[in-house]
Amino acid sequence: MTTSSLSIPRAGFALGGSLAVLYTGCVFLMMTAPRDAVVRFANSVLHGLDIESIMRWEMPVWEACIGVIEIFIIGWFLGALFASLYNFGSK
């Protein structure tokens, strides 16, 4: 039985890029949707956990951009870790 290995940089980029798109979507949703709708949506995604008191509504654009970069980096490392562990386990 042959197993293929995952490309570590590609897996990192795939997860980092996916999380960056998700984060950007979240920023766009918070900027465009009514506050109560965003709170209802977030609470339903988090299984009813009420996060309204900790949500931050006034965020400068530069902070949102930094957030996208940070989440991409975190995602890249998680994707690379996943691929590394997969490759190690498949040997």
Wavefront OBJ file of the C-alpha trace (Angstrom):
o trace
v 0.000 0.000 0.000
v 1.451 3.339 -1.011
v 0.579 6.539 0.752
v 1.068 9.979 -0.608
v 2.433 12.807 1.437
v 0.952 16.237 1.789
v 2.829 19.335 0.739
v 3.493 21.247 3.953
v 3.562 24.733 2.360
v 0.438 24.018 0.300
v -1.488 22.717 3.297
v -0.421 25.771 5.279
v -1.477 28.102 2.503
v -4.809 26.298 2.062
v -5.774 26.570 5.716
v -4.326 30.069 6.161
v -6.123 31.316 3.053
v -9.394 29.692 4.075
v -9.293 31.257 7.532
v -8.365 34.657 6.071
v -11.399 34.509 3.758
v -13.620 33.479 6.677
v -12.256 36.337 8.821
v -12.798 38.834 5.990
v -16.372 37.583 5.635
v -16.904 38.093 9.344
v -15.568 41.651 9.138
v -17.836 42.368 6.155
v -20.851 40.903 7.978
v -20.208 43.031 11.059
v -19.844 46.156 8.901
v -23.020 45.650 6.868
v -25.581 43.661 8.853
v -27.708 45.037 11.683
v -26.148 44.568 15.110
v -28.935 42.343 16.489
v -28.731 40.065 13.442
v -24.950 39.677 13.851
v -25.348 38.892 17.560
v -28.091 36.324 16.838
v -25.942 34.716 14.122
v -22.793 34.590 16.275
v -24.704 33.215 19.258
v -26.260 30.475 17.118
v -22.869 29.511 15.653
v -21.470 29.261 19.184
v -24.339 27.029 20.404
v -26.183 29.758 22.271
v -23.202 31.282 24.052
v -24.066 34.973 24.459
v -21.089 36.958 23.193
v -22.774 40.340 22.759
v -20.993 41.850 25.754
v -17.542 40.979 24.364
v -18.124 41.885 20.703
v -16.212 44.951 19.531
v -18.126 47.056 17.019
v -15.800 49.991 16.384
v -12.663 48.630 14.730
v -10.415 50.654 12.447
v -9.761 49.227 8.989
v -6.039 48.849 9.719
v -6.830 46.598 12.718
v -9.076 44.432 10.564
v -6.256 44.110 8.008
v -3.806 43.145 10.753
v -6.354 40.565 11.930
v -6.537 39.027 8.453
v -2.748 38.766 8.332
v -2.567 37.285 11.831
v -5.260 34.689 11.169
v -3.523 33.744 7.903
v -0.237 33.174 9.761
v -1.912 31.132 12.499
v -3.764 29.108 9.859
v -0.579 28.576 7.865
v 1.183 27.143 10.893
v -1.789 24.919 11.754
v -2.009 23.639 8.171
v 1.726 22.997 8.087
v 1.516 21.180 11.423
v -1.363 19.051 10.152
v 0.535 18.113 6.982
v 3.699 17.367 8.961
v 1.848 15.092 11.368
v 0.000 13.431 8.504
v 3.241 12.779 6.653
v 4.911 11.490 9.819
v 1.983 9.185 10.576
v 1.810 7.817 7.046
v 5.404 6.503 7.117
l 1 2 3 4 5 6 7 8 9 10 11 12 13 14 15 16 17 18 19 20 21 22 23 24 25 26 27 28 29 30 31 32 33 34 35 36 37 38 39 40 41 42 43 44 45 46 47 48 49 50 51 52 53 54 55 56 57 58 59 60 61 62 63 64 65 66 67 68 69 70 71 72 73 74 75 76 77 78 79 80 81 82 83 84 85 86 87 88 89 90 91
